[in-house]
Amino acid sequence: MLSPQRAPIGVAPAIVPHPWWIAPGLILAAIIAGLAFAIQQIPGMGVFSPMILAIILGMAFHNTIGTPAQAKPGLTFALKRVLRLAIVLLGLQLTFTQMREVGIGGLTIIFVSLAATFFFTKWFARLIGVERKLAELIAAGTSICGASAVIAMNTVTEAPDEDVAYGVACVTLFGGVAVLLYPLLAEAMALSQRHYGLWTGASIHEIAQVVAAAFQRGPEAGHIATVAKLSRVMMLAPMVFGLGLAAHRHKRAEGGAVRAAAPIPWFVLGFVALVSVNSIVQIPPLALRWIALVTTFLLSLALAAMGLETDFRKLMAEGLKPVLLGGASWLFIAVFSLLLIEFTG
């Protein structure tokens, strides 16, 4: 149902959609997200997070059956409001106490590896001719936390849906390769459980991939890797702020239309606030598990919405250079972080 807004005499009233218009898109994305959770329970599929499966299913649906036009308002809502809420809730998966478990040395390795990988990826993208926005998404996904970082960064990068899908595809591909290779390399190099856990947490893309690779070496490796990875997620906040400011300066330098001040991603402040709350308030473990499940579902719903708007033809038009960039970025963070760990002991 449409409802007119009041307008001055002589001006046609604006037509705004009824709030229920978001229901079809949200329901469709939720069904796909639920299916992604179900598929993850299949033996051998646990290495893939529901978020990754959701965007793959969404793209398959869009490019075979076709996304109904009625779903568009709900998909837009999911990619903006639902996504931001999920990123805020991510803050309840981390405490400052957990970050201290990694130690100053471990946190330094994580931060230096992250920053170096981000800037290397941007530099290499310019060298081989990959467009700036897509390069930033691949850099964020590789250096921080996979698909979550890709879609969070896009709130300030504002790249096309196909670029976001490509960025998610890159972290999925090379994160999967890492899960297979890391345990074999750790055995060959005789890495201790602590060093191996720190390496996986500092360099593998997705949390699910980190857990799958790290626990193959032992429980201590799995614990250290999980905490290191969550500490890496904490870096999402300053990176989104920094990229937002950089994008604002870039637009101004190009002479494009910009706001008077750089946009502030308020949801990132919410993320930091919930990390603080989780560090101060003793939230029951059962409640935290349910919150983590809801958070993952909301992120999967947002990525399902992304997939439902992604055209394979536009994705293929990107070519192979972004894949080369994703591979080079993954190799860089893997080698760079391992060298830091080995040299610092």
N, C-alpha and C positions, 0 to 999 in steps of 0.2 A: 504494500500500500504506500502511496506517495502522499506526503504532507507538505503543503506550501508554507514558506516562511513569509512573515509580514514584510512588505516592501513599501517604499515611498510611493505616493500616488504617481501614476504614469510610468512606473517601472514594473516589468513583469516579475511575479513572485518566483523565487528560486525553488527548484524541486530537489528535495533531499530524500535519500532512501530511508525506508523504515528500518529500525535497528535489527529486525528479524531477517533482513536481507543477508546478514553475515552467516546465518545458520547453515545453508547448503554447503558453502565452502569449508566451514569449520568441521561439519559432520564428515564430509568426504576426506579431509586431511586426517581427522581423528581415526577413521576406519583404517586408512593406510598405515598410520602410526601403530595402531593396534596389531595389524597384520605383521608389521616389522618386528614387534616384540615377540609374536608367536614364532616367526621364522628363526629368530635368534636362539630359540630353545632347541632347535634341531641340532643333533650332534655334529660338531665341526663348524657350526655357524657362530659359536660364541665369540670368536675373534672379531666379528664385525659388530659394531655398536648399532642399536636400533636406529640411531640418527642416520647412519650411512645407508642402512637397508631402506629406510623411509624415503630418502631422496631418490634411490634407485627405483623403488616401486612407483613413486610419483611420476618420474620421467617415463617409465614404461607405460603407465596408464595414459598419460597425456599424449604420447606419440603413437599409441595403438588405438585406444578407444576415443580419446579426445576429452579435454576438460570442458564441462558445460559452462556456458557463459554466466549462468546464475551463480556459479561458485566463486566468481571473481571477487566480490566484496569480502567474503569470508577469508579467502586466501590472502588478500591484502591485509586484513586485520591480523591474521596469524603471523605474517612476516614483519609486522610492526609491534603491535601490543603484546601478543603472546610471546614472541621471541624475547622482547625486553624483560618481561616478567620472569621467564626461564633463566635468563642470565643473572638477574638479581638473586634468584633462589640458589644459583650455583654457589653463592657465598656461604651457604650453610653446610657445604661439604668440606670446609677448610677452617682451621683455627691457627692462630699465631703460634700456639704451642707446637702444633705439628710441624710448622716451618722450622722451629728451633731444633727439632729432631734431626734434620738434615745437616745442621751446623752451619756456621758462617762460611766455611770452606765450600761446602756443598752448594749453598745458596749462591755463592760467588760464581761457581762453575756454571750453574743453571742460568744466571743472569748474563754472564759474559757470552755463553754459547748462544743464548736467545738473541741478544743484540747483534752479535757478529753474523749469525745466520740471516737475520732480517736484512741487514745492510748488504751482505754478500748477494742475497737473492735479488735485491733491487739493482745492484751493480750488474750482475750477470744478465738480468732481464734487459737492461739497456744495451748490453753488448750484443745480444742475439736478436734484439728487436721485438720483445714481448711488451704489449701495451701496459702502461703504468698501473692502472687499476687492477687488472688481473694479476700483475706481479705482486702487488701489495697483498692480495688475498692469499696467494700461494705462500708468500713470505710469512704471513700471520699464521696460517694453518700449519706450516712446517715448524716454525720457531716456538709457537705457544701451545695450542691445544686442539689441533685438528679442525674438524668441522665446526665446532662451537666458535673457535676464533675466526674462521672464515666468515660465518654469518654475522658475528658480532662486529667485525671490522667493516663489513659492508654497510653498516648503519652510518658510517662516516665516509667510506669510499664511494658508495652509491654506484656500484658497477652493475651492468646488466645481469639478469638472472642466469644467463648462460655462463658468464664469467664465474659466478658463485658456484654453479654446478661443476665447472671445470676445476675450480680450486678444491672442492670436496673430493672430486674424483682423484686428484693427484695425491692428497693425503691418505686416501683409502688405499690406492695402489701401492705406494711406497711404504706406508705403515704396515701393510700386509707382508711385503717383502722383508721388512725388518723383523717381524715376528718369527719368520722362518730362519733368518740368517743369524740373528743375535745369539741364540743359545749355542749354535755351532761355533761361532767365533769366540764366545766366552770360554768354551771348553778348550779350544785350541790355544788361547792366550792364558789359560789358567787364572782367570779373573776371580777375585774373592766375591762372596755373595754381596757384600756392601758395595764394592766398586761396580759390580755388574748391575745391581739395583739402581745405583745413582746414574749409571750410563743409560739404562733404558728409560728411566724417568726423565732424564735431561734431553733425550733426543728422539724418542718415538712419538708419533703424532697423537693418536687417540688414547684415552684412558683405558678402554677395553683392550687395545693392542698392547699397551704397557703391561697390564696385568697378565695377559696371555703369555707374553715373552718372559717376564720377570720371574713368575712362580715356577717356571721350568728349571730354574737354578736353585730354588729352595725358598722356605718361608721368610727368611731374613731379607733375601733379595726382593721378594714380592712386597714386603712391608716398606722397605726403603724406597723402592721404585714408585709405589703408590703415593707416598708422602712427597717425594721429589716432584712427581707429576702434578699433584695438587698445588704445590708451591709454584710451579710453572704457570698454572692457571691463574694464580694471583697476579701475575705480570700482565694479564689481559687488561686490567684497569688502566695503568699508565700508558700502555701501548695504544689503546683506543683514544685516550685523551690526546696523546702526542700526534697520532695520525690525523685526528680531527683538526688540530691546529695547522698541521702541514698541508692538509687538503685546502683549508681556508686560505692560506698564504698562496698556494698554487693557483687557485681560482683568481685571486686578486692580481697576481703577477700576469696572468693571461688576459686580464681585462674583462673577465666575465662578471655576471651579476652575483654579488656576495652580500651577506648580511654585514651589518656594522661591526658585529663581533663574531668570533668563531663560535659555532654551535657547541653546546656543552652536552655530552651524552649522559644525562642525569641517571640513567639506569646503571651506569658504572659506579656511581656514588652509592646506589642502593646495594650493589654487589659488595663493595668495601664495608658498608654499614652492617650487612648481615655476617660478614666474616668477623667483625668486631663483636656482634651479638653472640655468635657461636663461640667466641673465645672467652666471653665473660659469663654467659648464662649456661647452666647445665641442662641442655635439652635432652630428653630421654632418647636412648639409642633407637628404640622402635619408631619414635616420631621422626628421627633423622633418616631412618631407612625409607619410610614412606615419602618423606619430602624429596629424597634423592630419586625415588622412583617417579614421582610426579614431575620433577624437574626434567628428567630424561625423556618422559613422555611429551612434555610441552616442547622441548627442543626437537624431538622427532616429528611432532605435529608441524612445527614451523618448517622443517626441512622437507616434509611431505608436500607442504604448500609450495615450496620452492620448486620441487620436482614437477608439480602439476602445472607450472608455468614455463618449463624449460623445453625448448624445441631442439631435438637432436640435430636437425639440419644446421641450426645456428651454432650448436656446440661443435660440430665437425668443421665448421668454417674457421674455427680458431687455429686449426692445424696442429702440428706436432711440436712446435717450439715450446708451448707451455709445459708439455710433458717432459721435455728436456730440462726445462727450468726446474720443475718439481723434483726430478731425479738428482740434478746437481745440488739443489738446496738440501735434500735429504742426505746425500753423501757428505756434504759439508758439515752439517750439524753432527752426524754420526762420528766422523773422523775428528773434528775439532773438539767435541766434548770428551771423547775418549783420550785424546792427547792431554787435555787439561787434567783429567782424573789421574792418568798415569804419572804425569810430571809433578803433580802436587802431592801424590801419595794418598 
